[in-house]
Amino acid sequence: MLICIFALGSLALFYAFFIEPKWVEINRYKIKENISSPLKIAHISDLHIRAFKQKQVKILSLLQRENPDVILI
């Protein structure tokens, strides 16, 4: 039982320090309303920037590719 608790704790720490901080997710939503022209909005959150690292480079690359009209931070 103690080994299982240690293993689960180790997995949680591994996820918290090595997986989740590098996770970048794009969600797309279509709002069906009568609007004159479509508007693409990028909402960025949970950056936790200490130094310019791989995650920030990936975010900038995705922003360039998506080419949003508005960026919300």
C-alpha positions in Angstrom: 0.0 0.0 0.0 2.8 2.4 0.9 4.5 1.7 -2.5 1.3 2.6 -4.3 1.0 5.9 -2.4 4.6 6.7 -3.2 4.1 5.8 -6.9 1.0 8.0 -7.2 2.8 10.9 -5.4 5.7 10.5 -7.7 3.5 10.6 -10.8 1.7 13.6 -9.5 5.0 15.5 -9.0 6.3 14.4 -12.4 3.1 15.7 -14.0 3.1 19.0 -12.0 6.8 19.8 -12.8 7.3 18.3 -16.3 4.0 17.9 -18.2 1.6 20.7 -17.1 4.0 23.6 -17.3 4.7 22.9 -20.9 1.0 22.2 -21.8 -0.4 24.6 -24.5 -4.0 24.1 -25.5 -6.0 25.6 -28.3 -9.8 25.6 -28.0 -12.0 26.8 -30.8 -15.6 28.0 -30.3 -18.0 29.2 -32.9 -20.6 31.7 -31.7 -23.6 31.7 -34.0 -24.9 35.3 -34.0 -25.6 37.8 -36.7 -22.4 39.7 -36.9 -21.1 41.8 -39.7 -17.6 40.2 -39.8 -16.0 37.3 -38.0 -13.6 38.1 -35.1 -10.8 35.8 -34.0 -9.9 36.3 -30.4 -6.9 34.7 -28.6 -7.1 34.4 -24.9 -3.8 33.6 -23.1 -3.6 32.8 -19.4 -1.4 31.1 -16.8 1.9 32.1 -18.4 4.0 32.2 -15.2 6.9 33.8 -17.1 10.2 33.8 -15.3 12.3 33.7 -18.4 11.7 33.3 -22.1 11.5 29.6 -22.6 10.3 26.9 -24.9 6.7 27.3 -23.9 6.6 31.0 -24.7 8.3 30.4 -28.1 5.6 27.8 -28.8 2.8 30.3 -27.8 4.2 33.0 -30.1 4.5 30.5 -32.9 0.9 29.4 -32.4 -0.3 33.1 -32.3 1.5 33.8 -35.5 -0.1 30.8 -37.2 -3.6 31.5 -35.8 -3.3 35.3 -36.7 -6.0 36.5 -34.2 -7.6 39.9 -34.5 -7.5 40.5 -30.7 -5.2 39.0 -28.1 -6.4 39.0 -24.5 -3.9 38.3 -21.7 
